[in-house]
Structure formats: C-alpha cells, structure tokens
C-alpha cells in the first residue's frame, strides 16, 4: 500500500509537470520507473497510473498527493475471490491468500460484483470495498405520489402525516458535542484516547438513521404503488440560513440531507419506485386545501393555519402534501441498472 501510493505521487508529479492526464501518454513516461524503482507488478502499475490520472483530471491546477495508506485499486487481473472465505490479492511479494469476513447481506450479492474493488485501511483494519452492478426493475406506474418534507425538528414528514422525529438525533448530537468539548478541555492522554475512540461515531449514527428513514419511506411507497417526491435540496443551507435561529444552526447544518436523498434514490431504484424532485419554494406557506399562499399562514414552526379558508394542519404534513402535488422538476430514478453500491468486508 505504501509503495503503491508513493508510486501514485510520482505519477501525479509527472502528470502535473507534463500537463497531461492521458493515461496512455503517462504510461509511456512512467511505466518503467513504476516497475523497477517501486516494484509494482504490471497490472498494479496500470492501476496506479489510472488512480493518479483520474485525480489530476479533476483539478489540473494542482498536483494531487496521496496518503501512504490511501486505497489500492484492484481489478480481476490482480484480485480473485476463493469461495466465501478468502480473497487472492497481488502484492509486491506475489499473491497472498487473505481470509475475509462478510455478512449475509453481502454474501447474497456476491454474484453482482462488477469486477473492481478498493482495498482500504481504517483504524487498523483492512476493508475491501467492492462495486456491484445490480440490474434494477422497470419503475412501477404509480397511481399516486408520496410527498416528503425534510426539516429540522422532524427529519422527514410524508404526505400521510408519518413523521421521523429528530428528538433522539438532537439528544445524541448534544451529548457527543458536550463529551468532545469536555475531553478536549481535559487534554490528558486518556482523554485523547477517548476522543480517538469517538471519532466517526456520530457520523455512523447519522448514516444508520438515514438508512432507517429512507428504507421506511421506500417500503411505504412501494406498498401503496406511489412515486416519491422530494424537495430539490441543492443550496438548501444557503437558502434557509436566514430563516434558522442562531441557536439551531449547529443542529441544522450537522444533518446530512444529501446523504438521505442519496439513500432514498438508490433504494427507490432497487425497488422500482419512481423518485423525482420539486421546487421547494412556498411549499410551507401554501394551503394544501385552497392553494392560498402567504407568509402569515405559518403560525409557528409546527402549526399551519390558512388565512383564507381557515384550514389548520401540521406544518410539515401540509408542506409534504404540496410537495406530492408539485410539478416534476428533476427525475432521479429511471429504468436501467444501478451501479455504485459498495459492499465492504473485513
């Protein structure tokens, strides 16, 4: 891994100096050096050139650098699974047979492996992140649309009124923040060890919560033959910064709405549920009964009262109903195949 990334830094240096991201041109310039100086096998040298080339291609104004323990890219020529217990990997010292662990979820999807994998090193454990190519069913022909409103107090509310409350999420965020602050203030060796142990814990909690919410929403839409409508979340923080109280800004910015949308997208694709986005403007100010739109309709963050017809409802549910009826802005899920699900086995 160290040799591979050191070699990738060398390739990036050459790419930046020659101002080229062309893999074939780079191969002519660096292949011999990768084989002799860095000791890479032929196919590992090719994969190293590809890694550096792709990184440089993203931003040609800077020279990419790679961490010593950055990912190694493997393909079928240098990696092969030996049943459900071992994987053969090519190293500087030749092939090694490495035992691995996987869950039943990963095991049931081994037949969908696309062919490429990344070898990762995280906190003393090696992970093999494998890309799957999963054919998706033809999207259903929905008879209705399930609108989903995303918020701060309630992470998500659908147009039937079901809410996914953020109270436990906020308690966890506050507890983790207070603990980190106390440990940083203490500054002892044991406090630093504790901080290291806490690293990533809140992110894993957010990820798990987003998985649970997205799975429930997709299952509900599938069971009722509905499409899913979401607000277009691009620039959501800039749009709502002025409307969020200063005391709530940390709570607002800490949640990964983009991750929730991504989970909804791929779960909907795998379930054959159409999913699209709509313009979020005025969805929370418009009456779902009469269509009257006014700022005064929002009596509070939780309550909606139409000034024209007197309709009263939960503010999030009213917004979700408007989202379910809004015109399609950006279709996300279509027929075809969905690539990119990665399975990790230690």
N, C-alpha and C positions, 0 to 999 in steps of 0.2 A: 504493500500500500504506500509506504514512504517513497520507494523507488518510482512507482507509477506517477505519484503527484509531483515529485521532483522533476521527472521527465516532462510532465504536462506544463510545468513552469518554464522549462527550456523551450518547448514548442511555442508557448504563448509569447516568449521573448522574441523568437524568430518571426512569428506571425506579425507582431507589432512593428518590428524593425523593417520587415519587407512589405508591411501594409497589405497583407493578403490573408483571407480566411478560406481560400480554396484548399480543400483537403488534399487534392492530388498534387498541387504545387508544393504544399508543405511537406508532403511525403517525400518528394524528391530531395528536399533540403535537409530533413531531419531523420529520416528512417535509419540510416547507417549509424548515426550517433545514439539513437534510442536502443539499437540492438547491441552495440559494442560497449558504450560507456555506462548505460543504465541497466543493461542486462535483460531487457524486456523480450519476451517471445514475440514472434512475428505478429500474431493477431492482437496481442496486448499492445504492441506498438501502434497498430492501426487504430485501436480503440482510444489510445492516449491522444493521438493526433485529432481524432474526432471530438474528444472532450474539449481540448484546447481551442480548436477551430470554432466550435459552437459557442463557447464562452466569449471569444473575441468578436464573433459576428454580432453578438447582442449589443455591444458598445465598442466601436472601433476607436474611440477617443482615448481609451485607457488600455494598459496592458493587464490582462487578467492574472491573478495569482491564486494558487490552490494550497489549501491547508495540507500538512503532512498526512493527515488521516481523513482526507476527503474521499469521496466514493470512487470505487473502481467499477468501470462499466464492463460487464461480461455479456457474451453472446453465445449461441450454441456451439461455436467452434472452441471455446475455452471454458465452457461450463456444461455439465450434464447431470441430470438427476438420476440417482441409482435407487429406484424404488421410492418409498415414502420415508426413508430414514437417513439417507446420505446423499450428498451432492459432491461431484468431482469438479474441482477448481484448478486452473492452471496458475502456478506461482513461479517465482524465479528459480525455484529448485525442482521444477517439474510439477506433475499432477499430484494433488493431495486429495484424499477422500475425507470429507468433513461430515460428521453427524449433525443433523439439524432437528429442530422441534417445530411442529406446526399444529394448529387447532383443527377441529373437524370442518370449520367453515372454509379454511384454506385448502384442506385436503379434497373437499368436494369440487374445487375449482381448478385443480392441477391440469386438467385437460384443456383449459383455456389459456395456458401460458403462451404469450406472444413470441418469446424467444430471447428477449433482452432482460437483464437484471442488474441492479446496482448493489454492490457489497458495501454496507455502511458500518461504521464503528461508533457506537453510542454508549458512553458510561461503562466501558469495559466489556461490552457485548457486541458481537458481530451480528448484523441483520442482513438478510438477503431480500431486497425489495424487488418483487417480480411483477412485470407488467402483464396484464391479462387482456385478451381480446374477446369480449363477451357479446355475442350477437343479441341484439335487443328485439323484442317482439314489435310487430306493427302497432303503432299507437291506436288506442281504442277510439271509437267515435262517440265522444261524450254527449250526454243529454243535458248536462248542466255544468256549472263551474263553481269550484270551491275557492273562494277568495281568502287570502291570508294576509293579515295586517301584522307587521313587525313593530315592536315597541320596546320601551324601557322597563316599565312596571311589569307588563306581561310580554315575554319574549315574542310570543306569537298568539294570535287570536284568529280563528277561522270564521267564516260567514254563518256557521251553525251556532256560534256562540261558545264553542270549546276554547278554553284558554290554557296556555302553558305559562304558568306563573313564574316570575323571576325572583320571588322572595328568597328561596333557598340559594339561588345563584348569587344574589346580593350578599347574603349572610356569609357564604363561602369566600366571596371576594374580599369582604371586610376583614374576615378572620385571617386570611392569608396576608393581607396588607399589614395588619397590626402585628402579626408574628414576624414578618420580614423586617418591619421597622424596629421592633424590639431586639431582634438578633443582630441587625446591623449596628444598632446603638451599643450593644454589649461588646461586640468585636473580639471575643475570645476565640481560641482555636475550636472549641466545641461548638460555638455559635456559628462559625464559618462552615464547619462540617454539616451542621443542621441546615444552613442556607443552601449548601450544595445538594443536600438530600431533597429539599423542597423544590429545586429547580425543575420547571416544567410541570409541576403538579397541577397548578391552576389551569394551564393550557390543556392538559389531559382531561380535566373536569369539564371545561368548556366544550371540548371535542365530543366527549361522551354525551353531554346534554343535547348538543346539536344533532347527534345521531338519533337519539331517542325521539326528539321532536319531529325531525324530518321523516323518520320511519312511520310514526303515527299518522302524520298528515297524508303521506302517500298511500298507506293502507286504507285510510278512510275514503280518499278519492277513488281508489280502485274498487272498493266495495260498492260505492254508490254510482259508479260509471260517470265520474266527473273529471273535468280537466282542473288544473291548478293555476290560479292567477296570483302573481306576486307583484309587489311594488318594484319598480326599477330602482336599484339600490346605489347606482353609481353616484358618487359625490354626496352620499347621504349625510356624512358628518358635516361637510361644509354647508349643506342646505339647512340643517337643523341646529347648528351651533348657537344661533341667536335665540332659539326657542327653548333651549335646555338650560335649566337653572345651573348656576356655578357649582352648587353642591352635588349636582347629579352628573357632572361632565365626566368624572372618572368612571362612573357606572356606565354611562352611555358609550364611552369610547373603548371600554375594556371588552365589550362583547363582539364576537366575530360574526356579523351578519352575512358577510361574504361567504364564510365557511358554511353557514346554514343554508344559504342559497345553493352552493355547490353540492352539498349533500342531497338537497331536495332534487336538484337537476339529475344527478346520476341515479338516484333511487327511483325517480319517476320514469327515467329512460328504461331501466331494467324491468319495471312493472308495466310498461306500455301506457303510461299515463301522460297525456299531453300537458305541457307546462309552458306558460308564457308570462311576460311581464307587462305591466301597465304603468302609465304616468301617475305618480303618487300625489300630484298637486291637487289640493282641495278634497281629497278623499275623506279627510277627517272633519271637514267643515260642511259637507253636503249631506242633506237629509236623504236617507235611503227610501223614504216614503214618498215625498213630494218633489224632491230634487232641488229644494231651496238651498242656496249656498251663501253662508255668511259666517264671519269670524265669531259672532255672538252666539252661534249655535252650540259652540263648545262651552258648556257651563264650568267644566273643570277637566282635568286630565282623564277622569274616569267616566264623566257623565256627558251625554249629548241631549240637548233639548232644542228642537226646531222652533225658531221664532215665527215661522209662517203657519205651520199646521199643528204645532204642539206635540209632535211625535217625540217620545222620550225613549232612550235606549242606552246601553253601554256604549261608550265612545269607540272602543276598539272593534266591537261587533258591527256597529254602524259603518265604520270605515272598511271592514272586511267585506261587507255586503256590496258597498260601492266598488271595491276592487274586483269583485266577482262579475260585475256588470260592465266594467270599463272596456274600452276597445283594446284589442291586442296591440301591444307596442313592439315587443321583441319576442318572437317564438324562440324557445330554447330547446325543447325536446322534439325530435322528429324521428322518423323510421330510420333504420340502419343499424350500425354496430356502435357500441360504446367502448372505446379503448381508454386505458389510463388507470383503471383500478389497480392498485398495487397491494400485493399480499406480502407480509413480512414474516419471516420465520427465523428464529434464533437457533 
